[in-house]
Amino acid sequence: MNEFIEYLGEMLRDFGSIQAKRMFGGYGLYHDGLMFGLVAEDTLYLKADDESRPHFEALDLPCFEYLKQGRKIKMSYYQAPADMLEDREQASIWAKRAYAAALRAKAHPH
């Protein structure tokens, strides 16, 4: 297992158990079967939606994007704030926010 993933598991202990599944050369982070985060190149991105996106935008955090057939594809995941990775309480708050966005997305799929 990746050291960064192990560290995230420790930081998110107050939030609850997480599972990491390999995907796209990175990892998807799951809680209770729902993906709420992803790790790409040792950077954590958290699920966001219209309700939670302003928290990320207020900190000028970029969304996750990748190239597909020469086009940039933006996903509904935003880079986690740096202080989240150093403060277990902040980690729990941000993880709960991301998980809530994942629950809303599941309840109202496109």
Z-matrix of the N, CA and C atoms (Angstrom, degrees):
N
C 1 1.461
C 2 1.528 1 108.98
N 3 1.292 2 115.35 1 143.63
C 4 1.453 3 124.49 2 179.46
C 5 1.542 4 110.49 3 -63.29
N 6 1.329 5 117.43 4 136.88
C 7 1.475 6 121.70 5 -178.98
C 8 1.525 7 111.95 6 -60.31
N 9 1.322 8 116.65 7 -39.55
C 10 1.463 9 120.57 8 -179.87
C 11 1.531 10 110.19 9 -63.78
N 12 1.322 11 117.50 10 -40.12
C 13 1.463 12 121.70 11 177.93
C 14 1.531 13 109.75 12 -63.48
N 15 1.321 14 116.43 13 -42.62
C 16 1.465 15 119.98 14 177.63
C 17 1.528 16 110.84 15 -61.20
N 18 1.329 17 116.03 16 -41.91
C 19 1.470 18 120.82 17 178.21
C 20 1.528 19 110.52 18 -62.29
N 21 1.332 20 117.12 19 -43.36
C 22 1.465 21 120.66 20 178.70
C 23 1.523 22 110.84 21 -61.48
N 24 1.321 23 116.92 22 -40.47
C 25 1.459 24 120.64 23 177.57
C 26 1.518 25 111.35 24 -58.57
N 27 1.328 26 115.70 25 -39.20
C 28 1.463 27 120.94 26 178.04
C 29 1.536 28 111.11 27 -69.45
N 30 1.333 29 116.55 28 -45.66
C 31 1.462 30 120.86 29 -179.04
C 32 1.531 31 112.13 30 -64.97
N 33 1.327 32 116.46 31 -30.21
C 34 1.472 33 120.80 32 -176.38
C 35 1.526 34 112.65 33 -97.21
N 36 1.314 35 117.29 34 12.62
C 37 1.458 36 121.22 35 -177.27
C 38 1.532 37 112.03 36 -56.39
N 39 1.349 38 117.25 37 -39.18
C 40 1.465 39 120.39 38 179.68
C 41 1.529 40 111.59 39 -68.30
N 42 1.319 41 116.97 40 -28.80
C 43 1.468 42 122.20 41 177.22
C 44 1.521 43 110.56 42 -70.18
N 45 1.313 44 115.83 43 -41.67
C 46 1.464 45 121.15 44 -178.95
C 47 1.513 46 110.54 45 140.63
N 48 1.315 47 115.10 46 -178.33
C 49 1.462 48 117.98 47 -177.60
C 50 1.525 49 110.31 48 -74.24
N 51 1.324 50 114.22 49 144.44
C 52 1.463 51 119.74 50 176.42
C 53 1.523 52 108.39 51 -125.89
N 54 1.320 53 114.60 52 152.66
C 55 1.451 54 121.22 53 174.54
C 56 1.526 55 107.40 54 -120.98
N 57 1.317 56 115.79 55 139.98
C 58 1.462 57 121.00 56 178.13
C 59 1.521 58 108.18 57 -112.22
N 60 1.330 59 115.48 58 128.99
C 61 1.466 60 121.00 59 177.27
C 62 1.515 61 108.53 60 -121.60
N 63 1.331 62 115.70 61 132.84
C 64 1.461 63 120.46 62 -179.83
C 65 1.516 64 110.83 63 -64.88
N 66 1.333 65 115.65 64 135.77
C 67 1.457 66 121.10 65 176.63
C 68 1.521 67 110.05 66 -161.49
N 69 1.302 68 117.45 67 141.59
C 70 1.469 69 123.35 68 176.09
C 71 1.516 70 113.79 69 48.45
N 72 1.313 71 117.77 70 35.73
C 73 1.460 72 120.55 71 -178.90
C 74 1.517 73 113.10 72 76.48
N 75 1.328 74 117.15 73 4.65
C 76 1.464 75 121.90 74 177.64
C 77 1.516 76 108.35 75 -132.69
N 78 1.319 77 116.37 76 -145.28
C 79 1.455 78 121.84 77 -178.81
C 80 1.521 79 110.42 78 -138.85
N 81 1.311 80 116.24 79 144.40
C 82 1.452 81 121.66 80 167.40
C 83 1.520 82 106.61 81 -97.19
N 84 1.320 83 117.53 82 138.39
C 85 1.463 84 121.84 83 177.68
C 86 1.523 85 109.07 84 -105.03
N 87 1.315 86 115.29 85 127.82
C 88 1.457 87 121.65 86 -175.50
C 89 1.518 88 111.05 87 -122.19
N 90 1.332 89 114.91 88 147.31
C 91 1.459 90 122.44 89 172.38
C 92 1.527 91 105.69 90 -136.96
N 93 1.311 92 117.11 91 126.53
C 94 1.474 93 122.22 92 -177.04
C 95 1.528 94 111.98 93 50.46
N 96 1.329 95 116.51 94 39.19
C 97 1.456 96 121.50 95 174.97
C 98 1.516 97 115.97 96 81.95
N 99 1.330 98 118.37 97 -0.58
C 100 1.464 99 121.45 98 179.46
C 101 1.524 100 110.42 99 -110.84
N 102 1.324 101 115.70 100 133.94
C 103 1.460 102 119.83 101 177.82
C 104 1.529 103 109.10 102 -77.85
N 105 1.328 104 115.62 103 123.08
C 106 1.460 105 120.66 104 -179.85
C 107 1.522 106 111.89 105 -120.26
N 108 1.313 107 117.81 106 -7.46
C 109 1.453 108 121.03 107 -179.54
C 110 1.506 109 111.50 108 -155.57
N 111 1.312 110 114.72 109 165.03
C 112 1.461 111 119.54 110 173.61
C 113 1.510 112 108.71 111 -143.58
N 114 1.304 113 114.58 112 151.96
C 115 1.460 114 121.62 113 179.04
C 116 1.519 115 107.26 114 -120.52
N 117 1.321 116 115.11 115 123.30
C 118 1.463 117 121.51 116 176.89
C 119 1.523 118 106.92 117 -131.55
N 120 1.308 119 116.59 118 125.32
C 121 1.469 120 122.59 119 -179.93
C 122 1.531 121 111.19 120 50.84
N 123 1.328 122 115.49 121 47.82
C 124 1.471 123 123.17 122 179.18
C 125 1.524 124 113.39 123 55.82
N 126 1.322 125 116.39 124 31.79
C 127 1.462 126 122.26 125 172.71
C 128 1.513 127 107.10 126 -120.50
N 129 1.330 128 116.29 127 132.28
C 130 1.460 129 121.85 128 179.65
C 131 1.522 130 110.11 129 -91.04
N 132 1.320 131 115.48 130 131.91
C 133 1.457 132 123.15 131 174.24
C 134 1.523 133 107.25 132 -121.71
N 135 1.341 134 116.02 133 141.40
C 136 1.457 135 121.04 134 -177.24
C 137 1.522 136 111.27 135 -117.69
N 138 1.323 137 115.84 136 145.65
C 139 1.463 138 122.31 137 179.12
C 140 1.524 139 109.65 138 -59.51
N 141 1.323 140 116.43 139 137.29
C 142 1.460 141 122.19 140 178.60
C 143 1.523 142 109.33 141 -138.23
N 144 1.313 143 115.49 142 155.90
C 145 1.459 144 121.45 143 174.71
C 146 1.526 145 107.54 144 -144.43
N 147 1.330 146 116.87 145 -172.16
C 148 1.463 147 119.55 146 -176.64
C 149 1.525 148 112.29 147 -57.23
N 150 1.321 149 116.89 148 -33.31
C 151 1.462 150 120.76 149 -178.24
C 152 1.530 151 112.48 150 -74.19
N 153 1.326 152 117.27 151 -39.19
C 154 1.469 153 120.10 152 -175.30
C 155 1.533 154 114.32 153 -99.38
N 156 1.325 155 117.84 154 -17.31
C 157 1.474 156 121.02 155 -177.24
C 158 1.535 157 113.36 156 -53.71
N 159 1.346 158 119.77 157 -38.86
C 160 1.471 159 119.05 158 -179.62
C 161 1.538 160 114.10 159 -57.28
N 162 1.321 161 117.60 160 -29.46
C 163 1.470 162 120.13 161 177.66
C 164 1.530 163 110.60 162 -63.20
N 165 1.335 164 116.23 163 -38.87
C 166 1.468 165 121.05 164 179.62
C 167 1.531 166 110.23 165 -74.87
N 168 1.334 167 115.78 166 -43.54
C 169 1.459 168 120.16 167 -178.28
C 170 1.523 169 111.67 168 -64.45
N 171 1.341 170 117.41 169 -33.94
C 172 1.467 171 120.91 170 179.04
C 173 1.527 172 111.21 171 -61.90
N 174 1.336 173 116.32 172 -27.80
C 175 1.470 174 121.47 173 179.03
C 176 1.523 175 111.51 174 -99.28
N 177 1.335 176 116.33 175 7.04
C 178 1.471 177 122.65 176 178.61
C 179 1.531 178 111.86 177 57.26
N 180 1.327 179 115.81 178 40.94
C 181 1.467 180 121.15 179 -179.53
C 182 1.526 181 109.87 180 -89.12
N 183 1.327 182 117.92 181 135.66
C 184 1.461 183 120.89 182 -177.18
C 185 1.526 184 113.04 183 -78.55
N 186 1.323 185 115.18 184 153.26
C 187 1.462 186 118.65 185 174.43
C 188 1.527 187 108.76 186 -85.97
N 189 1.319 188 115.07 187 159.80
C 190 1.458 189 121.09 188 179.02
C 191 1.515 190 108.19 189 -75.87
N 192 1.312 191 116.83 190 132.10
C 193 1.464 192 121.16 191 176.32
C 194 1.517 193 109.26 192 -142.06
N 195 1.308 194 114.38 193 155.71
C 196 1.452 195 120.25 194 178.79
C 197 1.521 196 108.50 195 -145.65
N 198 1.322 197 115.85 196 162.91
C 199 1.457 198 120.95 197 179.19
C 200 1.523 199 110.23 198 -92.41
N 201 1.308 200 115.50 199 132.99
C 202 1.458 201 121.41 200 175.55
C 203 1.514 202 106.76 201 -135.09
N 204 1.308 203 115.67 202 115.37
C 205 1.466 204 122.36 203 -178.10
C 206 1.529 205 111.60 204 50.96
N 207 1.337 206 114.45 205 43.11
C 208 1.457 207 120.56 206 175.96
C 209 1.518 208 114.69 207 80.70
N 210 1.318 209 118.33 208 0.66
C 211 1.463 210 121.18 209 179.91
C 212 1.522 211 109.87 210 -112.58
N 213 1.345 212 115.87 211 143.58
C 214 1.458 213 120.30 212 176.27
C 215 1.520 214 109.24 213 -79.48
N 216 1.313 215 115.30 214 126.55
C 217 1.460 216 122.08 215 176.69
C 218 1.524 217 107.08 216 -109.77
N 219 1.333 218 116.53 217 122.11
C 220 1.465 219 121.08 218 178.15
C 221 1.520 220 108.12 219 -97.77
N 222 1.321 221 115.27 220 137.46
C 223 1.453 222 120.63 221 178.89
C 224 1.530 223 109.06 222 -109.92
N 225 1.308 224 116.29 223 166.08
C 226 1.467 225 121.07 224 -178.02
C 227 1.531 226 110.95 225 -86.57
N 228 1.322 227 115.19 226 44.20
C 229 1.466 228 122.59 227 176.31
C 230 1.512 229 107.52 228 -127.34
N 231 1.337 230 115.98 229 135.09
C 232 1.459 231 121.13 230 -178.98
C 233 1.518 232 109.90 231 -120.10
N 234 1.328 233 114.82 232 150.22
C 235 1.468 234 119.86 233 179.78
C 236 1.524 235 109.61 234 -59.82
N 237 1.310 236 115.55 235 135.46
C 238 1.464 237 121.27 236 178.56
C 239 1.525 238 109.43 237 -71.53
N 240 1.333 239 117.50 238 145.31
C 241 1.468 240 119.19 239 177.14
C 242 1.529 241 111.11 240 -67.10
N 243 1.315 242 115.94 241 144.96
C 244 1.470 243 121.30 242 -176.28
C 245 1.529 244 112.18 243 -58.60
N 246 1.343 245 117.57 244 -38.46
C 247 1.463 246 118.34 245 -176.89
C 248 1.527 247 111.97 246 -67.81
N 249 1.327 248 116.74 247 -20.76
C 250 1.463 249 119.83 248 176.54
C 251 1.524 250 110.75 249 -62.03
N 252 1.326 251 115.97 250 -33.13
C 253 1.461 252 121.07 251 -175.81
C 254 1.526 253 112.76 252 -80.52
N 255 1.337 254 116.65 253 -2.78
C 256 1.456 255 120.44 254 -178.36
C 257 1.526 256 112.63 255 -119.77
N 258 1.327 257 116.97 256 -3.85
C 259 1.462 258 121.31 257 -173.45
C 260 1.528 259 108.23 258 -136.12
N 261 1.326 260 116.02 259 111.93
C 262 1.468 261 120.65 260 -175.58
C 263 1.532 262 111.77 261 -59.24
N 264 1.341 263 117.37 262 -36.05
C 265 1.465 264 120.67 263 179.72
C 266 1.533 265 110.81 264 -66.37
N 267 1.336 266 116.13 265 -44.95
C 268 1.472 267 120.36 266 177.04
C 269 1.531 268 110.62 267 -64.06
N 270 1.313 269 116.74 268 -39.19
C 271 1.466 270 121.11 269 179.02
C 272 1.522 271 110.02 270 -58.89
N 273 1.310 272 116.65 271 -43.44
C 274 1.459 273 121.03 272 -179.89
C 275 1.528 274 111.24 273 -65.40
N 276 1.329 275 117.28 274 -43.04
C 277 1.472 276 121.43 275 179.26
C 278 1.523 277 110.62 276 -60.23
N 279 1.333 278 116.73 277 -48.88
C 280 1.459 279 120.82 278 -178.06
C 281 1.529 280 111.29 279 -67.74
N 282 1.324 281 117.77 280 -37.97
C 283 1.464 282 120.70 281 178.59
C 284 1.526 283 110.52 282 -65.28
N 285 1.329 284 117.16 283 -42.06
C 286 1.474 285 120.55 284 177.80
C 287 1.521 286 110.86 285 -62.05
N 288 1.321 287 116.33 286 -39.71
C 289 1.466 288 121.63 287 178.78
C 290 1.537 289 110.10 288 -62.96
N 291 1.333 290 116.20 289 -43.82
C 292 1.466 291 120.86 290 -179.77
C 293 1.526 292 110.99 291 -67.72
N 294 1.328 293 116.44 292 -40.92
C 295 1.460 294 120.53 293 179.28
C 296 1.532 295 110.33 294 -65.34
N 297 1.332 296 117.16 295 -38.54
C 298 1.469 297 120.62 296 176.93
C 299 1.527 298 110.40 297 -61.96
N 300 1.330 299 117.72 298 -39.21
C 301 1.464 300 121.14 299 177.03
C 302 1.530 301 110.26 300 -64.34
N 303 1.325 302 116.86 301 -39.45
C 304 1.475 303 120.66 302 178.04
C 305 1.527 304 110.42 303 -65.35
N 306 1.325 305 117.06 304 -39.84
C 307 1.471 306 120.27 305 177.08
C 308 1.516 307 111.41 306 -63.58
N 309 1.340 308 117.24 307 -42.18
C 310 1.478 309 120.72 308 178.59
C 311 1.520 310 110.26 309 -64.47
N 312 1.341 311 117.46 310 -39.69
C 313 1.465 312 120.70 311 179.85
C 314 1.531 313 110.29 312 -64.93
N 315 1.322 314 116.42 313 -37.79
C 316 1.466 315 120.20 314 178.92
C 317 1.532 316 110.35 315 -67.23
N 318 1.328 317 116.91 316 -38.36
C 319 1.451 318 121.51 317 -178.29
C 320 1.534 319 112.17 318 -72.05
N 321 1.326 320 116.48 319 -28.11
C 322 1.476 321 121.61 320 -177.73
C 323 1.515 322 110.31 321 -132.32
N 324 1.340 323 117.69 322 69.16
C 325 1.476 324 118.94 323 -179.79
C 326 1.531 325 110.51 324 -66.16
N 327 1.312 326 114.90 325 153.45
C 328 1.466 327 119.91 326 -179.54
C 329 1.502 328 111.31 327 -64.15
